[in-house]
Amino acid sequence: MIRRLLKTEMRRGTPPLTALLTATAMIWMLVVHPDDWVAKWGGLSAYLRVSLLILCPLLVAAGAWQAGRERRAQLEELLSTSPRPTWQPLLAASAAVTLGGLAGLVPPLAVAAMLVGLRSSYPGTGWWWTMLVGFIALVTASALGVLIGRLAPLRVVAPIAGLVVYLGLAVPIYLHESPWTRLSPVIGYAWAEDVWPVRFHAWQAGWLMTIAALLFLLAARHWWAAAVPAVLAAALLVVPARAGANFGEPGADPGATALACIDRVCVAQVNAFLLDDVAKVLGPGLDRLAEVPGGPVRAVDELARERDDDRTDVLWFSLLDQAKLTGGVAREDWLVSNLGSPFTTVDCWPDAGITADIPPSSPTDISAGIPAGVQDTVFAAEQWARGEPPAEVAALSENEQRKWVGAVLAATRACDQAALARLDLP
C-alpha cells in the first residue's frame, strides 16, 4: 500500500520539481565556492552542511506544497472515508519529497566526490558522519514541510515557510558561540581540518530524527503518540544545556595539519595537492629572503601554525580561497605578497614614537626619486622581497641589497621607527 502511494506521489507530486531545484541549488553552491571543498573530503562534507542553508528551505517548501494539495482540492473528506490509515498518505508525501531532494542532491555531490578523490592528498577522518547528519536533516525538513502544509494548505504558505526556515537557519550562524545553535544542522563556519567528536554527531542525528518523528506524528494528528518523541526531544535538550559554550566545537585533525614539504616550502597535509604550485611561486623569493640577515628560511602554511607561534625564521602564508576546480592556485599574486609580510605584519603602525624631527611618511612615487618617510622605506624593502626592487635598491650590489634589507627588517621587528627613518633608500 505504501509503495503504491509512494510511486503515485513521485509521479504526480512535487518530487520531480524538487529534484530539479535541489540539483540546481547544489551545483550553484559547489561552483560558487570550489575552494571550500576541492580535493578535501572534510571540506566537502562540511560544505554540504553549509549548503543546508539553501536545501532545507527548499524541502520545507516542497513538503508544504505536497501535503496541502488534498485540502486545496477539497479531497480531504473523501480520502478520510477510505480504510487507509491517515498517516500513510502523509508518510508517502514526506518520503516522496525527501527522495526527490536526494535525487537532485546525490548526482552533483557524487561528481564533486569523484573530483575530490582524484586530487585529494589526505583521506580525512570522521567526515562521513558530518555528511550523514546532513542527509538526516533533509528528512526533518520534509517532515516540517508536511506539517505546515497539513495545517495551512494555502499556496502562498509554501514559499513563505521556505523563507522563514531560511532566516531561522541563517540567524544561528552569527550566534555560533552559543551551544543552542547546535540544534541547527547548518554549519556556518568550518575548515577542512575541522573534525567533530562522534558523540556530537550521534546527538545531533538523534535530535533531528526525534524532531522528524514528532513533526510527522503531529501532522498525522496522533497526539498521544507524539508525546513520546516530544519527551525524548526535551531529554536531548539537556545535553547542550549542561555542556556549555564548548558543546559541538570542532577540533583540528592532527593528520590534516601535518606538514608536507618541498625544499623550504611546507603546506598542511590537507593542502598538499597544492604543494608543487606553491613551491613554484614562493621558492625563488624564499631563497632570496633566506640570504638576508635575520630573514625567514622556511615558508609554512598558516593552517599548520600553532597558537602564539611567532618564529621570525618562518614565512607564514595562507591558502584560503586558493584551490581551483581546474587545478593550480587561484591567485599567485596573493602568495607573492606574502614574501613582503615580514616587513608589514609587525603591529607598530601607527606609533607615537615618530617625533617632529622625523619626516612623516607620505606616499611617493619611488621611480621619481628617493622617497621620504618610514612607510616608504618599509615599502621599498617589501618590494625587494617580492622580486620588484626599486631602481635605487637594484643599483646596489647584491651583498649591499641584502645588508640594507636586513637592517630594515631588524628595525621593523624592533618597531624602531627612528632607525627606519634613517634607513632611507640608499
C-alpha positions, -999 to +999 in steps of 0.1 A: +000+000+000+027+025+010+048+015-021+018+022-044+012+056-027+048+065-029+050+057-066+019+078-072+033+107-052+067+105-070+050+107-104+023+134-099+036+154-070+063+179-064+093+155-063+104+160-099+105+198-094+121+193-060+149+172-076+155+199-103+156+227-078+178+208-054+202+198-081+204+234-094+210+248-059+237+222-051+255+228-084+254+265-078+268+261-043+296+239-055+306+261-084+305+294-064+330+282-037+351+254-050+380+264-027+360+252+003+358+216-009+381+208-038+404+179-030+392+178+006+369+151+020+364+170+052+357+202+032+331+185+010+312+171+039+313+204+058+302+222+027+272+200+024+262+212+058+268+248+048+245+241+017+217+230+040+210+267+044+195+266+009+185+229+007+164+227+039+141+256+030+136+241-005+124+208+010+103+226+036+085+245+008+082+213-013+068+194+017+043+221+025+031+222-011+029+185-014+009+180+018-015+208+011-027+196-022-056+174-009-070+202+012-067+227-016-085+202-039-111+196-011-104+159-012-096+155+025-131+143+035-132+119+006-099+104+015-109+101+051-137+077+041-112+051+028-099+024+051-064+036+047-048+050+079-044+088+079-006+085+084+000+066+052-006+094+027+014+118+049+043+093+051+042+089+014+042+126+008+071+132+032+091+103+017+084+115-018+097+149-011+128+135+007+136+112-022+131+140-047+155+161-028+181+133-026+176+125-063+186+161-070+214+163-044+232+130-050+244+134-086+262+167-082+275+156-048+288+123-064+306+143-092+322+165-065+332+134-046+348+120-077+368+152-082+379+151-046+390+115-049+411+123-079+431+151-063+428+146-025+461+144-006+446+134+027+417+109+033+405+126+064+386+111+093+351+113+105+338+133+076+312+106+067+294+113+099+292+150+091+277+141+057+252+116+072+238+141+096+232+164+066+211+138+049+191+132+081+184+170+082+167+168+048+143+142+062+135+165+091+130+194+067+105+175+046+086+164+077+084+200+088+070+210+054+044+183+055+032+195+089+030+231+077+011+220+045-013+200+066-021+229+089-021+257+063-028+244+028-028+278+011-005+280-019+013+311-005+023+292+026+049+270+009+072+298-002+067+318+030+076+287+050+108+282+030+118+319+036+111+317+073+131+285+076+159+301+057+160+330+081+157+307+110+188+287+099+208+318+089+205+336+123+223+310+144+253+313+120+260+346+136+255+333+171+278+303+168+293+308+202+260+297+218+256+259+224+219+262+213+229+269+178+240+232+176+202+224+173+206+236+137+221+212+112+237+241+093+274+246+098+282+283+092+320+282+099+341+252+091+376+245+078+389+214+060+409+203+091+379+205+115+367+173+130+338+168+154+335+141+181+314+111+171+293+115+202+283+150+189+273+136+155+253+109+173+235+135+195+227+157+165+214+128+144+192+117+173+179+152+178+170+156+141+154+121+139+134+128+170+121+161+157+112+145+124+092+118+142+075+145+163+066+166+133+052+136+114+030+124+143+017+160+148+008+161+111-010+128+113-028+141+145-016+112+167-014+134+197-007+108+223+019+091+202+036+125+196+042+127+233+070+101+231+093+120+207+084+152+225+097+138+258+128+124+241+135+157+224+132+175+258+157+150+272+181+156+244+180+193+251+196+187+284+229+178+267+237+213+253+223+229+284+248+211+306+277+211+282+281+248+279+297+270+252+321+244+240+294+219+231+298+209+194+330+228+189+353+211+163+389+202+169+418+202+145+427+168+129+464+164+136+468+144+104+453+172+083+477+198+097+509+176+095+534+192+072+543+181+036+574+199+023+594+205-009+628+221+000+619+253+020+582+253+014+558+234+036+520+230+035+495+212+057+488+177+045+452+185+036+466+212+012+494+190-001+477+188-035+488+224-040+524+219-028+540+219-062+523+250-073+530+269-041+567+259-041+570+271-077+556+305-067+573+310-033+605+291-038+626+317-056+616+346-034+622+325-003+657+317-014+663+354-018+649+362+017+669+334+033+702+352+024+691+383+043+704+386+078+676+375+101+653+367+072+629+337+071+644+304+059+611+285+055+576+291+042+549+273+061+511+270+056+492+290+082+469+260+087+498+242+105+506+272+127+501+267+164+487+295+186+513+321+196+539+307+172+558+339+163+590+324+149+608+350+128+626+325+107+593+313+092+573+330+065+537+322+071+512+321+042+476+313+037+460+290+011+425+302+019+404+306-013+433+293-034+421+259-047+406+258-082+384+232-099+409+231-128+439+228-106+467+252-095+464+282-073+437+308-079+458+339-071+496+337-074+499+374-066+484+367-032+511+342-025+538+365-038+525+393-015+534+370+015+570+375+007+568+410+019+549+401+051+580+401+074+581+439+069+544+447+072+529+423+098+546+440+128+519+457+150+535+491+154+517+512+128+508+539+136+531+547+165+535+578+187+573+572+186+576+593+154+585+627+166+586+661+149+622+657+138+614+626+118+597+633+085+562+619+084+555+591+060+539+602+028+530+583-004+556+589-031+565+576-065+596+555-060+607+560-096+607+598-092+634+598-066+643+589-031+610+586-010+608+603+024+593+586+054+592+554+073+565+537+053+583+544+020+614+527+034+595+496+045+576+495+013+608+496-007+621+466+013+588+448+008+591+454-030+626+439-029+613+408-011+587+403-038+613+405-065+604+440-076+631+462-061+631+500-066+657+513-090+678+528-062+680+494-045+685+475-077+715+497-085+734+483-054+754+451-054+736+420-042+755+420-010+746+456-003+710+450-011+708+421+014+726+442+040+702+471+036+671+449+036+684+431+067+687+464+085+652+474+076+639+441+087+657+443+121+644+479+127+609+468+117+608+439+141+621+462+169+595+489+160+624+513+159+609+539+137+637+564+142+661+538+127+637+532+099+636+569+091+674+570+089+674+539+066+662+559+037+667+544+003+704+540-005 
